[in-house]
Amino acid sequence: MDHSEQNSPAAIEVPSKKKRRFGKALLNIAILAAVFWLGLSIGTGALQISTNSPIGSNQGLPADLDYSEVERVYDLLRENYDGELSVEQLLAGLKGGLVEASGDAYTEFLTAEEADEFNKQLSGTFSGIGAELGKDEDGNLIIVAPIDGFPADKAGLRSRDVILLVDDTNASGMSIQEAVSRIRGKSGSDVKLTVLRNDTERLEFTITRANITVPSVDSEILDGNVGYLEITQFWTDTDRLAREAVREFQQAGVKKVILDLRGNPGGSLDAAVDVASIWLPSGKTVLEERRDGKTIQVYKAAGNALLEGVDTIVLIDEGSASASEIVAGALKDNGAATLLGQRSYGKGSVQQIIPLRDGSELKVTIAKWYRPSGENIDEKGIAPDVSVEYTDDDFEADRDPQRDAALKRLR
């Protein structure tokens, strides 16, 4: 699933926790691609992992395809191609092409190697440059958001930068999977990215890859009684870490909370429901899944709402996608929080991971998700209650007017 603001920092002195993970948040993204931490993190959207796929609307398709023409192409390739091919390579290409024919950017075939790397990402550890890769509404490869303090961020990549070249290879028409394969690599090695910024500025970055471990939750206490909770991704341990931070808030006498979901590309659907349950009492609707227009599942808050009734502001921006949007939408629609920042990413679909016998996996879109209000946010995102911009000048000056504005409102 998926997951920004405007105000002057004025005289508010809030120590910048970190330089924001991107400069001016200028995404208006229609597609959060299966988000990859470039090196790799498949993201995820609202992600489910299961061995069973729900019945959909494609029951009219034949039980088996006529592969005679495929066999013909194979014969011609085998007889005429001037180069080395392997059975494994051809079968992977066949499966990948079959899945790609769906036309859905979130539906993907992952080889055994890619699936293994993806599963490692769920723990928040990977090797790469530390940035999320997606596609925009025109199919361009883009940077969704670099991670604070890691190679992509240090090199100067920004949210919404369009990738033109990976090393010297044209990225036009390149799939996310191919781009990830080219960008990720051994820690200490370099990759060159040529990007287009703001549709006018062509820039080149040489980035040294690194081993990256990203905790999904960070926290601190501001002004003595405002808890600041930042969630960077929805991993398997996110709910536990968030609740630990909240208990520390309670012990310190925190009365109000800022939940920062900026630049959070999403992750596990279950983790999103669990995090929303920190604010929402048992039985409150977090989201609804629909397939072919029919409700297939309604997710409710699980109880133990540690922050029920606590004054909360949620920070969102164009990098807040998928699972982040689930949480933001659920808290807003249930009257548990005010949203402050910029319109979120706009990813309203759910993916399921289906393991295959050879270790490969199929990641397939199985449903659309809807906010408690009944709205699907795909290609629209969620508008904040309070709009606060984050500009290039703010980035360069290491200011955070969005967090400043949230703190000022809570005061």
KOLVOVEX-669268 format. One record per residue (C-alpha): x, y, z. Coordinates in nm, 3 decimals, padded with zeros to 5 digits, m for minus. Example, Ala and Ser with C-alpha at 12.3 -4.5 7.8 and 13.67 -1.06 7.14 Angstrom:
<pts>
       xx       yy       zz
   01.230  m00.450   00.780
   01.367  m00.106   00.714
</pts>
This chain:
<pts>
       xx       yy       zz
   00.000   00.000   00.000
   00.112   00.334  m00.007
   00.190   00.639   00.149
   00.375   01.672   00.305
   00.292   02.030   00.380
   00.328   02.412   00.378
   00.426   02.670   00.631
   00.726   02.876   00.722
   00.946   02.746   01.001
   00.932   03.100   01.135
   01.078   03.121   01.481
   01.004   02.760   01.567
   01.325   02.591   01.672
   01.288   02.220   01.613
   01.613   02.027   01.585
   01.612   01.854   01.248
   01.612   01.484   01.325
   01.761   01.410   00.986
   01.786   01.588   00.659
   01.469   01.485   00.483
   01.505   01.192   00.254
   01.430   01.405  m00.046
   01.425   01.768  m00.140
   01.109   01.928  m00.267
   00.846   01.661  m00.253
   00.713   01.694  m00.602
   00.566   01.356  m00.676
   00.226   01.319  m00.829
   00.276   00.952  m00.882
   00.012   00.736  m01.032
   00.211   00.418  m01.000
   00.421   00.324  m00.701
   00.582   00.046  m00.889
   00.662  m00.259  m00.696
   00.884  m00.037  m00.496
   01.244  m00.137  m00.480
   01.500  m00.008  m00.239
   01.748   00.010  m00.519
   01.934  m00.270  m00.428
   01.665  m00.423  m00.374
   01.339  m00.379  m00.198
   01.024  m00.482  m00.364
   00.757  m00.293  m00.231
   00.539  m00.371  m00.175
   00.214  m00.210  m00.188
  m00.016  m00.376   00.043
   00.159  m00.704   00.046
   00.029  m01.045   00.143
   00.226  m01.368   00.139
   00.035  m01.684   00.068
   00.037  m02.005  m00.129
  m00.323  m01.963  m00.239
  m00.450  m01.715  m00.492
  m00.813  m01.596  m00.481
  m01.048  m01.670  m00.767
  m01.076  m01.373  m00.996
  m01.254  m01.257  m01.309
  m01.033  m01.446  m01.555
  m01.215  m01.777  m01.534
  m01.311  m01.735  m01.898
  m00.952  m01.800  m02.004
  m00.872  m02.153  m02.125
  m00.725  m02.397  m01.875
  m00.417  m02.428  m02.096
  m00.264  m02.201  m02.357
  m00.173  m02.309  m02.707
   00.206  m02.301  m02.692
   00.264  m02.413  m03.050
   00.379  m02.068  m03.161
   00.594  m02.034  m02.852
   00.760  m02.362  m02.943
   00.808  m02.231  m03.295
   00.980  m01.917  m03.164
   01.195  m02.133  m02.939
   01.300  m02.353  m03.231
   01.389  m02.052  m03.444
   01.582  m01.891  m03.159
   01.770  m02.212  m03.084
   01.859  m02.265  m03.449
   01.950  m01.909  m03.541
   02.065  m01.712  m03.236
   02.435  m01.625  m03.244
   02.511  m01.647  m02.874
   02.482  m01.861  m02.563
   02.142  m01.940  m02.415
   02.042  m02.162  m02.124
   01.720  m02.346  m02.046
   01.697  m02.162  m01.713
   01.736  m01.827  m01.886
   01.471  m01.906  m02.145
   01.218  m02.040  m01.895
   01.264  m01.738  m01.669
   01.212  m01.511  m01.969
   00.901  m01.703  m02.070
   00.747  m01.677  m01.724
   00.844  m01.313  m01.689
   00.697  m01.227  m02.029
   00.374  m01.407  m01.948
   00.332  m01.209  m01.627
   00.436  m00.881  m01.790
   00.157  m00.927  m02.043
  m00.087  m00.839  m01.764
   00.016  m00.477  m01.814
   00.015  m00.425  m01.436
   00.331  m00.267  m01.296
   00.278  m00.443  m00.964
   00.237  m00.793  m01.103
   00.579  m00.951  m01.145
   00.763  m01.280  m01.176
   01.064  m01.310  m00.947
   01.338  m01.561  m01.013
   01.459  m01.770  m00.721
   01.750  m01.531  m00.670
   01.526  m01.226  m00.684
   01.273  m01.389  m00.451
   01.546  m01.467  m00.200
   01.668  m01.108  m00.213
   01.313  m00.980  m00.177
   01.249  m01.190   00.132
   01.565  m01.049   00.287
   01.424  m00.702   00.231
   01.135  m00.777   00.463
   01.389  m00.765   00.746
   01.512  m00.424   00.631
   01.862  m00.538   00.528
   01.998  m00.522   00.174
   02.288  m00.413  m00.043
   02.250  m00.123  m00.283
   02.230   00.255  m00.301
   01.938   00.306  m00.064
   01.657   00.449  m00.276
   01.310   00.345  m00.379
   01.247   00.288  m00.749
   00.908   00.320  m00.911
   00.734   00.425  m01.231
   00.530   00.735  m01.297
   00.206   00.765  m01.490
   00.400   00.782  m01.817
   00.594   00.466  m01.747
   00.921   00.643  m01.669
   01.155   00.492  m01.412
   01.173   00.730  m01.118
   01.328   00.770  m00.778
   01.044   00.757  m00.526
   01.260   00.853  m00.227
   01.622   00.804  m00.116
   01.684   00.680   00.239
   01.827   00.930   00.485
   02.202   00.907   00.523
   02.266   00.635   00.265
   02.446   00.651  m00.073
   02.159   00.777  m00.290
   02.072   01.048  m00.038
   02.435   01.152   00.007
   02.486   01.167  m00.371
   02.194   01.408  m00.406
   01.921   01.202  m00.571
   01.574   01.345  m00.517
   01.220   01.220  m00.516
   01.066   01.221  m00.863
   01.402   01.223  m01.049
   01.346   01.037  m01.378
   01.616   00.779  m01.452
   01.745   00.820  m01.806
   02.053   00.597  m01.798
   02.182   00.323  m01.571
   02.555   00.336  m01.632
   02.546   00.377  m02.012
   02.225   00.179  m02.073
   01.911   00.365  m02.178
   01.644   00.320  m01.910
   01.355   00.399  m02.145
   01.125   00.098  m02.148
   01.337  m00.077  m01.885
   01.134  m00.278  m01.636
   01.174  m00.217  m01.266
   01.319  m00.565  m01.228
   01.582  m00.503  m01.494
   01.670  m00.165  m01.349
   01.709  m00.313  m01.003
   01.931  m00.588  m01.139
   02.155  m00.327  m01.300
   02.161  m00.087  m01.007
   02.216  m00.327  m00.723
   02.555  m00.489  m00.679
   02.841  m00.562  m00.449
   02.903  m00.322  m00.165
   03.185  m00.085  m00.254
   03.123  m00.095  m00.629
   02.992   00.205  m00.826
   02.688   00.263  m01.042
   02.625   00.575  m01.252
   02.274   00.714  m01.284
   02.176   00.988  m01.527
   01.850   01.153  m01.426
   01.615   01.426  m01.542
   01.501   01.662  m01.267
   01.196   01.887  m01.293
   01.169   01.798  m01.664
   01.457   02.035  m01.743
   01.779   01.953  m01.560
   01.993   01.658  m01.671
   02.222   01.535  m01.392
   02.474   01.253  m01.350
   02.548   01.074  m01.023
   02.816   00.816  m00.952
   02.705   00.627  m00.644
   02.901   00.375  m00.440
   02.687   00.083  m00.328
   02.678  m00.014   00.040
   02.532  m00.269   00.277
   02.224  m00.107   00.423
   02.022  m00.188   00.731
   01.722   00.033   00.785
   01.524   00.019   01.109
   01.158   00.067   01.023
   01.085   00.278   01.332
   01.260   00.574   01.489
   01.137   00.798   01.768
   01.217   01.090   01.997
   01.038   01.327   02.231
   00.997   01.692   02.133
   00.919   01.982   02.367
   00.903   01.742   02.658
   00.557   01.602   02.583
   00.524   01.548   02.205
   00.618   01.205   02.080
   00.771   01.192   01.732
   00.732   00.849   01.568
   00.883   00.796   01.224
   00.799   00.479   01.030
   01.011   00.433   00.717
   00.867   00.101   00.595
   00.614  m00.156   00.709
   00.824  m00.463   00.787
   00.735  m00.769   00.990
   00.872  m00.609   01.308
   00.726  m00.261   01.261
   00.426  m00.299   01.492
   00.645  m00.433   01.775
   00.898  m00.152   01.738
   00.626   00.112   01.715
   00.454  m00.015   02.028
   00.784  m00.020   02.217
   00.836   00.344   02.123
   00.481   00.434   02.225
   00.525   00.272   02.566
   00.836   00.484   02.613
   00.625   00.787   02.520
   00.370   00.692   02.785
   00.636   00.648   03.051
   00.773   00.993   02.964
   00.431   01.156   02.994
   00.380   01.224   02.625
   00.043   01.389   02.560
   00.052   01.438   02.181
   00.207   01.252   01.888
   00.348   01.321   01.542
   00.345   01.014   01.316
   00.584   01.067   01.026
   00.504   00.856   00.718
   00.684   01.077   00.466
   00.881   00.883   00.208
   00.742   00.553   00.338
   00.673   00.334   00.031
   00.463   00.075   00.210
   00.517  m00.290   00.291
   00.313  m00.552   00.471
  m00.062  m00.504   00.481
  m00.084  m00.682   00.816
   00.180  m00.448   00.959
  m00.025  m00.149   00.842
  m00.338  m00.283   01.012
  m00.143  m00.350   01.331
   00.007   00.000   01.336
  m00.334   00.162   01.275
  m00.459  m00.042   01.572
  m00.227   00.157   01.800
  m00.476   00.444   01.759
  m00.801   00.267   01.669
  m01.008   00.062   01.914
  m01.104  m00.294   01.833
  m01.366  m00.325   01.559
  m01.291  m00.001   01.376
  m01.247  m00.047   01.002
  m00.893   00.002   00.871
  m00.954  m00.092   00.508
  m01.169  m00.300   00.280
  m01.051  m00.522  m00.005
  m01.263  m00.551  m00.317
  m01.218  m00.776  m00.616
  m01.430  m00.732  m00.929
  m01.623  m00.469  m00.734
  m01.720  m00.712  m00.457
  m01.595  m00.697  m00.100
  m01.373  m00.995  m00.024
  m01.234  m00.889   00.314
  m01.267  m00.613   00.570
  m00.972  m00.546   00.800
  m01.059  m00.426   01.149
  m00.843  m00.279   01.424
  m00.705  m00.553   01.643
  m00.734  m00.381   01.981
  m00.483  m00.263   02.244
  m00.507   00.094   02.113
  m00.231   00.250   02.321
  m00.283   00.595   02.166
  m00.661   00.599   02.144
  m00.780   00.955   02.193
  m00.428   01.102   02.188
  m00.402   01.418   01.976
  m00.209   01.304   01.666
  m00.084   01.461   01.344
   00.028   01.235   01.058
   00.288   01.371   00.817
   00.248   01.253   00.457
   00.396   01.345   00.120
   00.429   01.217  m00.234
   00.660   00.942  m00.115
   00.400   00.808   00.129
   00.255   00.510  m00.048
   00.056   00.193  m00.016
   00.064   00.068   00.346
   00.142   00.425   00.455
  m00.174   00.541   00.283
  m00.371   00.266   00.453
  m00.265   00.394   00.794
  m00.308   00.762   00.706
  m00.651   00.703   00.553
  m00.770   00.486   00.840
  m00.666   00.735   01.108
  m00.817   01.029   00.918
  m01.148   00.857   00.835
  m01.191   00.735   01.192
  m01.124   01.081   01.334
  m00.806   00.969   01.508
  m00.559   01.206   01.342
  m00.509   01.515   01.128
  m00.307   01.474   00.807
  m00.047   01.741   00.736
   00.185   01.776   00.437
   00.138   01.703   00.068
  m00.084   01.467  m00.127
   00.030   01.106  m00.094
   00.146   00.869  m00.368
  m00.174   00.702  m00.476
  m00.143   00.323  m00.472
  m00.470   00.150  m00.401
  m00.401  m00.212  m00.489
  m00.299  m00.522  m00.296
  m00.035  m00.771  m00.406
   00.008  m01.131  m00.300
   00.328  m01.334  m00.306
   00.280  m01.690  m00.432
   00.588  m01.916  m00.395
   00.666  m02.154  m00.681
   00.834  m02.495  m00.664
   01.172  m02.384  m00.794
   01.208  m02.104  m00.539
   01.079  m01.834  m00.772
   00.771  m01.633  m00.682
   00.475  m01.466  m00.847
   00.380  m01.127  m00.707
   00.031  m01.060  m00.835
  m00.229  m00.788  m00.785
  m00.527  m00.958  m00.623
  m00.754  m00.671  m00.519
  m00.814  m00.302  m00.473
  m00.823  m00.158  m00.124
  m01.066   00.107   00.000
  m01.048   00.351   00.288
  m01.309   00.334   00.566
  m01.476   00.624   00.384
  m01.525   00.392   00.085
  m01.272   00.569  m00.136
  m01.005   00.399  m00.346
  m00.698   00.621  m00.371
  m00.531   00.467  m00.676
  m00.370   00.737  m00.892
  m00.523   01.002  m00.664
  m00.351   00.970  m00.330
  m00.478   01.122  m00.009
  m00.500   01.499   00.033
  m00.375   01.636   00.366
  m00.606   01.831   00.594
  m00.332   02.092   00.623
  m00.111   02.159   00.322
   00.252   02.243   00.398
   00.514   02.249   00.125
   00.869   02.122   00.152
   01.085   02.314  m00.095
   01.430   02.276  m00.246
   01.540   02.572  m00.034
   01.421   02.393   00.278
   01.620   02.089   00.176
   01.937   02.285   00.116
   01.898   02.470   00.447
   01.822   02.147   00.637
   01.484   02.283   00.746
   01.173   02.078   00.805
   00.875   02.314   00.780
   00.633   02.022   00.780
   00.739   01.887   01.115
   00.768   02.241   01.247
   00.410   02.309   01.141
   00.286   01.988   01.305
   00.461   02.077   01.630
   00.321   02.429   01.622
  m00.037   02.299   01.576
   00.003   02.052   01.861
   00.127   02.333   02.086
</pts>
